[in-house]
Amino acid sequence: MSDLEATSREAITKGSQSFAAAAALFDAQTRTDAEMLYAWCRHCDDVIDGQTLGHGQAAVPPEQLRATLEDLYAKTRSALAGEPQSDPAFAAFGQVALRRRIPEQWAIELIDGFAMDVSGQRYEQFEETLKYCWHVAGAVGVMMAVVMGVKPDDLTTLRRAQDLGLAFQLTNIARDLVEDARNGRVYLPEVWLDEADLPADQITAPDRRDTLAALAETLMETAEPYYLSARWGLRALPFRSAWAVAAAGAVYRQIGIEVLRRGPRAWDTRVSTSTATKLRLLIQSAFTALRAVTLDRWREPPVRLPLWSRL
């Protein structure tokens, strides 16, 4: 394993235990490429949030954030052009992007999502929240699909990959409602807040947790059709990739289930899944993947529901 590959593996191991467990199911080359793509995504997210491998958070002055954002755009375009990179995250991304022919548009759209955070954008309608979810997660989903061998023009499969990214991000939003609000970020649509009579500056208020739990439930209700849609993208993948994707989806969906189970207590501590639960879901996901690459390949997939889509 090269130093660059080792650094990328460390990034996913420390940055997300859920994704690290799922990535271990890939074949060797796909795992390496997925980890290298993740390392770049993690780096971009970290420098915008003032974090280290997804942990901790330090306030970053607005002028520094704007400069950092421009740096991300410039280095990403440079990596995509095949130019040498001194930063391991961009060196890794350059290798995997060129090897797998990841379209530049999707990489840039991910950074556009971070630009939305830097600008402090608010979201009036739910469709605007979904557009944000596309930028920071749906675009990652389609890039990961390409890493797994999906052709960039296979929109049928890529829409399913996009759907899983959207479901992940909606789950993230539900889990992190209070933490995000404390950091000045509100992803809930303003029309939902108005209907619930919950001003944005009261999201963190302990006495409004019942209202917040109801909004989290609505978020997870909107995520569920995307999780169900994503399942039909597994049939286009090799078994080990299908298993990895099914496992990641199951673990993340379980996070949403736990948020709902806790209700108003969902934000007392950060919701996660236990090792035992992950193991159970990994085993269940093997059967899901096996069905996808056998029975489902011989069946006509259901027509995708009229869900919001960027693709």
C-alpha positions as CSV (number, residue, x, y, z in Angstrom):
1,M,0.0,0.0,0.0
2,S,1.4,3.4,-1.0
3,D,1.7,6.3,1.5
4,L,-1.2,8.0,-0.3
5,E,-3.4,5.0,0.0
6,A,-2.5,4.6,3.7
7,T,-3.3,8.3,4.4
8,S,-6.7,7.9,2.6
9,R,-7.5,4.8,4.6
10,E,-6.7,6.6,7.8
11,A,-9.0,9.4,6.8
12,I,-12.0,7.1,6.4
13,T,-11.2,5.0,9.5
14,K,-11.0,8.1,11.7
15,G,-13.6,10.1,9.9
16,S,-16.5,7.7,9.7
17,Q,-16.6,4.2,11.2
18,S,-19.8,3.5,9.3
19,F,-18.3,4.2,5.9
20,A,-15.0,2.5,6.8
21,A,-16.9,-0.7,7.7
22,A,-18.8,-0.6,4.4
23,A,-15.7,0.2,2.3
24,A,-13.9,-2.9,3.7
25,L,-16.4,-5.0,1.7
26,F,-15.2,-3.7,-1.7
27,D,-12.7,-5.5,-3.8
28,A,-9.2,-4.2,-3.3
29,Q,-9.0,-1.7,-6.1
30,T,-12.6,-0.3,-5.6
31,R,-11.8,0.0,-1.9
32,T,-8.6,2.0,-2.6
33,D,-10.4,4.3,-5.0
34,A,-13.4,4.8,-2.7
35,E,-11.1,5.7,0.2
36,M,-9.2,8.1,-1.9
37,L,-12.4,9.8,-3.0
38,Y,-13.6,9.9,0.6
39,A,-10.3,11.5,1.7
40,W,-10.8,14.4,-0.6
41,C,-14.4,14.8,0.3
42,R,-13.5,14.7,4.1
43,H,-10.7,17.2,3.6
44,C,-13.0,19.7,1.8
45,D,-15.7,19.3,4.5
46,D,-13.1,19.7,7.3
47,V,-11.5,22.9,6.1
48,I,-14.9,24.5,5.7
49,D,-16.1,23.4,9.1
50,G,-12.9,23.9,11.0
51,Q,-12.7,20.2,11.9
52,T,-10.2,17.4,11.8
53,L,-11.5,14.2,10.2
54,G,-15.0,15.2,11.0
55,H,-14.4,15.8,14.7
56,G,-14.3,19.0,16.8
57,Q,-15.3,22.4,15.4
58,A,-13.5,25.7,15.5
59,A,-14.8,29.0,14.3
60,V,-13.2,30.1,11.1
61,P,-13.3,33.9,10.2
62,P,-15.5,34.6,7.1
63,E,-12.7,36.1,5.1
64,Q,-10.6,32.9,5.7
65,L,-13.5,30.7,4.7
66,R,-13.9,32.6,1.4
67,A,-10.2,32.2,0.7
68,T,-10.4,28.5,1.7
69,L,-13.3,28.0,-0.7
70,E,-11.4,29.5,-3.6
71,D,-8.5,27.3,-2.8
72,L,-10.7,24.2,-2.9
73,Y,-12.0,25.2,-6.3
74,A,-8.5,25.8,-7.7
75,K,-6.9,22.7,-6.3
76,T,-9.7,20.5,-7.3
77,R,-9.6,21.8,-10.9
78,S,-5.8,21.4,-10.9
79,A,-6.1,17.8,-9.7
80,L,-8.7,17.0,-12.3
81,A,-6.3,18.4,-14.9
82,G,-3.7,15.8,-13.8
83,E,-1.3,18.4,-12.3
84,P,1.0,17.4,-9.5
85,Q,-0.4,18.0,-6.0
86,S,1.4,18.6,-2.7
87,D,-1.7,18.0,-0.6
88,P,-2.3,14.3,-0.1
89,A,-6.1,14.7,-0.3
90,F,-5.9,16.4,-3.7
91,A,-3.2,14.0,-4.9
92,A,-5.5,11.1,-4.0
93,F,-8.5,12.7,-5.7
94,G,-6.5,13.4,-8.8
95,Q,-5.5,9.8,-9.1
96,V,-8.9,8.3,-8.6
97,A,-10.7,11.0,-10.7
98,L,-8.4,10.3,-13.7
99,R,-8.5,6.6,-13.3
100,R,-12.3,6.4,-13.0
101,R,-13.0,9.4,-15.3
102,I,-15.1,11.2,-12.7
103,P,-16.8,14.2,-14.5
104,E,-15.5,17.6,-13.3
105,Q,-19.1,18.9,-12.9
106,W,-19.9,16.7,-10.0
107,A,-16.7,17.5,-8.1
108,I,-17.3,21.2,-8.5
109,E,-20.9,20.8,-7.5
110,L,-19.8,19.3,-4.2
111,I,-17.7,22.4,-3.5
112,D,-20.7,24.5,-4.5
113,G,-22.5,22.9,-1.6
114,F,-19.8,24.1,0.8
115,A,-20.1,27.5,-0.8
116,M,-23.8,27.5,0.3
117,D,-22.7,26.9,3.9
118,V,-20.1,29.7,3.7
119,S,-22.7,32.1,2.5
120,G,-25.1,31.2,5.3
121,Q,-27.8,30.3,2.9
122,R,-31.3,29.7,4.2
123,Y,-33.9,27.4,2.6
124,E,-37.4,28.6,2.0
125,Q,-38.9,25.5,0.5
126,F,-38.1,21.8,0.9
127,E,-36.9,21.6,-2.7
128,E,-34.2,24.1,-1.8
129,T,-33.1,21.8,1.0
130,L,-33.0,18.9,-1.4
131,K,-30.8,20.9,-3.8
132,Y,-28.3,21.5,-0.9
133,C,-28.5,17.7,-0.2
134,W,-27.6,17.0,-3.8
135,H,-24.5,19.2,-3.7
136,V,-23.0,17.8,-0.5
137,A,-24.2,14.2,-0.7
138,G,-26.0,13.3,-3.9
139,A,-23.0,14.4,-6.0
140,V,-20.8,12.2,-3.8
141,G,-23.1,9.3,-4.4
142,V,-22.8,9.5,-8.2
143,M,-19.1,9.9,-8.0
144,M,-18.9,6.8,-5.8
145,A,-21.1,5.0,-8.3
146,V,-18.6,5.8,-11.0
147,V,-15.8,4.5,-8.8
148,M,-17.8,1.2,-8.6
149,G,-17.9,0.9,-12.4
150,V,-21.1,2.7,-13.3
151,K,-20.8,4.6,-16.6
152,P,-21.3,8.4,-16.3
153,D,-24.1,8.2,-18.9
154,D,-26.0,5.5,-17.1
155,L,-28.6,7.9,-15.6
156,T,-30.9,5.2,-14.5
157,T,-28.4,3.8,-12.1
158,L,-26.9,7.2,-11.2
159,R,-30.3,8.5,-10.1
160,R,-30.5,5.6,-7.6
161,A,-27.0,6.5,-6.3
162,Q,-28.1,10.2,-6.1
163,D,-31.1,9.0,-4.1
164,L,-29.0,7.3,-1.5
165,G,-26.9,10.4,-1.1
166,L,-30.0,12.5,-0.6
167,A,-31.3,10.0,2.0
168,F,-28.0,10.1,3.8
169,Q,-28.0,13.9,4.0
170,L,-31.6,14.1,5.2
171,T,-30.6,11.7,7.9
172,N,-27.6,13.8,8.8
173,I,-29.7,16.9,9.0
174,A,-32.2,15.2,11.3
175,R,-29.4,13.9,13.6
176,D,-27.5,17.2,13.7
177,L,-30.4,19.7,13.9
178,V,-29.3,21.2,17.2
179,E,-25.5,21.1,16.6
180,D,-26.0,22.7,13.2
181,A,-28.2,25.4,14.6
182,R,-25.6,26.2,17.3
183,N,-23.1,26.8,14.4
184,G,-25.5,29.1,12.6
185,R,-26.7,26.5,10.0
186,V,-30.4,25.8,9.5
187,Y,-31.3,23.3,6.8
188,L,-35.0,22.9,7.7
189,P,-37.2,24.7,5.2
190,E,-38.5,28.0,6.5
191,V,-42.1,27.0,5.5
192,W,-41.8,24.0,7.9
193,L,-40.5,26.2,10.7
194,D,-43.3,28.7,10.2
195,E,-45.9,25.9,10.2
196,A,-44.5,24.6,13.4
197,D,-44.2,28.1,14.9
198,L,-40.5,27.4,15.6
199,P,-38.3,30.4,14.9
200,A,-34.8,29.4,13.7
201,D,-33.2,31.0,16.8
202,Q,-35.3,28.6,19.0
203,I,-34.2,25.3,17.4
204,T,-31.6,24.9,20.2
205,A,-34.1,25.7,23.0
206,P,-34.6,22.7,25.3
207,D,-38.3,23.5,25.7
208,R,-38.9,23.2,22.0
209,R,-37.6,19.6,21.6
210,D,-41.1,18.1,21.1
211,T,-41.5,20.4,18.1
212,L,-38.1,19.6,16.8
213,A,-38.7,15.9,17.2
214,A,-41.8,16.2,15.0
215,L,-39.8,18.0,12.3
216,A,-37.1,15.3,12.5
217,E,-39.8,12.7,11.9
218,T,-41.0,14.6,8.8
219,L,-37.4,14.7,7.6
220,M,-37.1,10.9,8.0
221,E,-40.4,10.4,6.3
222,T,-39.1,12.3,3.3
223,A,-35.9,10.3,3.4
224,E,-37.5,6.9,3.3
225,P,-38.6,6.9,-0.3
226,Y,-35.1,7.8,-1.3
227,Y,-33.7,4.9,0.7
228,L,-36.2,2.6,-1.0
229,S,-35.4,4.0,-4.5
230,A,-31.7,3.6,-3.9
231,R,-32.0,-0.2,-3.4
232,W,-32.8,-0.7,-7.1
233,G,-29.4,0.7,-8.0
234,L,-27.7,-2.3,-6.4
235,R,-28.6,-4.6,-9.3
236,A,-26.2,-2.8,-11.6
237,L,-23.2,-3.3,-9.3
238,P,-20.8,-6.2,-8.7
239,F,-21.8,-8.2,-5.6
240,R,-19.1,-6.8,-3.2
241,S,-19.9,-3.2,-4.2
242,A,-23.7,-3.9,-3.9
243,W,-23.0,-5.4,-0.4
244,A,-20.9,-2.3,0.6
245,V,-23.6,0.1,-0.6
246,A,-26.4,-1.9,1.0
247,A,-24.5,-2.0,4.3
248,A,-23.8,1.8,4.3
249,G,-27.5,2.5,3.5
250,A,-28.7,0.2,6.3
251,V,-26.4,1.7,8.9
252,Y,-27.3,5.2,8.0
253,R,-31.0,4.4,7.9
254,Q,-30.6,2.9,11.4
255,I,-29.3,6.3,12.6
256,G,-32.5,7.9,11.4
257,I,-34.6,5.2,13.2
258,E,-32.7,5.8,16.4
259,V,-33.3,9.6,16.1
260,L,-37.1,8.8,15.9
261,R,-36.9,6.3,18.7
262,R,-35.3,8.9,21.1
263,G,-37.8,11.6,20.2
264,P,-37.1,14.8,22.1
265,R,-34.0,13.2,23.6
266,A,-32.4,12.7,20.2
267,W,-30.0,15.6,20.6
268,D,-28.9,14.9,24.2
269,T,-26.0,12.9,22.8
270,R,-24.9,12.3,19.2
271,V,-26.8,9.4,17.7
272,S,-24.7,6.5,16.4
273,T,-25.0,2.7,15.8
274,S,-23.3,0.2,18.1
275,T,-20.7,-2.3,16.9
276,A,-23.2,-5.1,17.4
277,T,-25.9,-3.3,15.4
278,K,-23.4,-2.7,12.6
279,L,-22.5,-6.3,12.5
280,R,-26.1,-7.4,12.3
281,L,-26.8,-4.9,9.5
282,L,-23.7,-6.1,7.6
283,I,-25.0,-9.6,7.6
284,Q,-28.5,-8.6,6.6
285,S,-27.0,-6.4,3.8
286,A,-25.2,-9.4,2.3
287,F,-28.6,-11.0,1.6
288,T,-30.0,-7.8,0.2
289,A,-27.0,-7.5,-2.1
290,L,-27.3,-11.2,-3.1
291,R,-30.9,-10.8,-4.1
292,A,-30.1,-7.6,-6.0
293,V,-27.4,-9.2,-8.2
294,T,-29.4,-12.3,-8.8
295,L,-33.2,-12.1,-8.7
296,D,-33.4,-8.3,-9.2
297,R,-31.3,-8.5,-12.3
298,W,-34.0,-10.6,-14.0
299,R,-36.8,-8.4,-12.9
300,E,-38.0,-5.2,-14.4
301,P,-37.3,-2.5,-11.7
302,P,-40.2,-0.5,-10.5
303,V,-40.6,3.0,-12.1
304,R,-38.8,5.5,-9.9
305,L,-41.2,7.5,-7.8
306,P,-41.7,11.1,-8.8
307,L,-39.1,12.2,-6.3
308,W,-37.0,15.4,-6.7
309,S,-33.9,14.7,-8.8
310,R,-31.0,16.7,-10.1
311,L,-30.2,14.1,-12.7
